[in-house]
Amino acid sequence: MDAVDQQIVALLVEDARRSYGDIGRHVSLSAPSVKRRVDALRARGAIEGFTAVLDHGALGQATEALIELFYAPGTLLDEVAERIAHHPEIVEAWSVTGDADAIVRVHTTDNKDLERLIMELQKDGSVVRTRSQVVLSHLVTPRA
């Protein structure tokens, strides 16, 4: 990735809706040249996609939490992924080192809804324990 590609990526991170023409004016290239570079970055996997940054509170999801999941011995990661995929409240999930087997980030309407989700995750017996942290505020957030 050369310096121009790095500038293009930085501009897209700042505003993914920016037009190729606008990016071109910043990096001294034509819009078609910028498009070719963006297409190449996408083809190489350097740019995985474009997204919208949401205000979950405004969407009625006032509670955000991180839940550590501790699975029964012998539970495979593909089983973990399959089980958590059925819960739309889970917006991100990671396999991790340390005591927990996985950590999920969730958005729920309120604490009662969070409790319901935790109980659902434990229902089939594969999650033997959870540990949760409710997010109070965001100290650093992605740039919109």
Secondary structure as UniProt FT lines:
FT   HELIX           3..14
FT   TURN            16..17
FT   HELIX           20..27
FT   HELIX           31..44
FT   TURN            56..60
FT   STRAND          63..71
FT   TURN            73..74
FT   HELIX           77..84
FT   TURN            85..86
FT   TURN            88..89
FT   STRAND          90..95
FT   STRAND          102..108
FT   HELIX           111..122
FT   TURN            123..124
FT   STRAND          127..134
//
